Amino acid sequence: MKRKWALLTGLLLALGLSHLAKGQQKVGDRWVDDNLTIWITRDEVKERGAFYYCVADTSRGRCISNLTTGVKVKVYNGADKLIWEGKATGRTRGLVIPQKLPQARYMTVEAFRSYVINKSTGTHIHQSEPIRIKHPLQ
């Protein structure tokens, strides 16, 4: 019975590690993970002029708290006219816009570079291109 339990535990551990390996992979001297994206965790652009975001792993379906990236943000109205643009450094998880934008319909968020940074280790985790999203505003 103990041997079966040890085999089962080993199998589950191997499956778990293989799942992790599908995300970040060492390619040459770089870590690469194209499963990363930006998620808007709180959208208050219309009401307060603020939003909060994270770097998320789509294969796990969650924000990764120790990953960060600076972003360029553009906010558009219903006529697709740019009404505000700015930058967030990635040091904090959000951006406060100088005024609320009740006429805003969507925003685009794009990482400055084609990598994110692991704040714990300082390691750059590369993507094939900078992460970018188009987010409809509530």
Residue pairs with C-beta under 8 A, 6 or more apart in sequence:
19 59
22 35
22 59
23 33
23 35
23 57
23 59
23 60
24 31
24 32
24 33
24 125
25 31
25 32
25 33
26 32
30 124
30 126
31 123
31 124
31 125
31 126
32 125
32 126
32 127
33 57
33 125
33 126
33 127
34 127
34 128
35 57
35 58
35 59
35 60
36 55
36 56
36 57
36 58
36 64
36 67
36 116
36 125
36 127
36 131
37 55
37 56
37 58
37 131
37 133
38 53
38 54
38 55
38 56
38 69
38 71
38 109
38 111
38 131
38 132
38 133
39 53
39 54
39 55
39 56
39 63
40 51
40 52
40 53
40 109
40 133
40 135
41 52
41 53
41 54
41 63
41 93
42 50
42 51
42 52
42 94
43 51
43 135
43 137
43 138
44 50
44 51
45 51
45 75
45 97
45 100
45 101
45 104
45 107
45 137
46 100
46 101
46 102
46 104
46 137
46 138
47 100
47 102
48 96
48 100
49 96
49 97
49 98
49 99
49 100
49 101
50 94
50 95
50 96
50 97
51 94
51 95
51 107
52 93
52 94
52 95
53 71
53 88
53 93
53 94
53 95
53 109
54 63
54 64
54 65
54 67
54 93
55 63
55 64
55 67
55 68
55 69
55 116
55 131
56 62
56 63
56 64
57 64
66 118
66 119
66 120
67 116
67 117
67 118
67 119
67 125
68 90
68 91
68 116
68 117
68 119
69 90
69 111
69 112
69 113
69 115
69 116
69 117
69 131
70 87
70 88
70 89
70 90
70 111
70 112
70 113
71 87
71 88
71 90
71 109
71 110
71 111
71 112
72 85
72 86
72 87
72 109
72 110
72 112
73 84
73 85
73 86
73 87
73 88
73 95
73 107
73 108
73 109
74 82
74 84
74 85
74 107
74 108
75 82
75 83
75 84
75 85
75 97
75 101
75 104
75 106
75 107
75 137
76 82
76 83
76 104
76 105
76 106
76 107
76 108
77 83
77 103
77 104
77 105
78 103
78 105
83 101
83 103
83 104
84 97
84 101
84 104
86 95
86 97
87 112
88 94
88 95
90 117
104 137
105 136
105 137
106 134
106 135
106 136
106 137
107 134
107 135
107 137
108 132
108 133
108 134
108 135
109 132
109 133
109 135
110 130
110 131
110 132
110 133
111 127
111 130
111 131
111 132
112 130
113 130
114 126
114 127
114 128
114 129
114 130
115 124
115 125
115 126
115 127
116 124
116 125
116 127
116 131
117 123
117 124
117 125
118 124
118 125
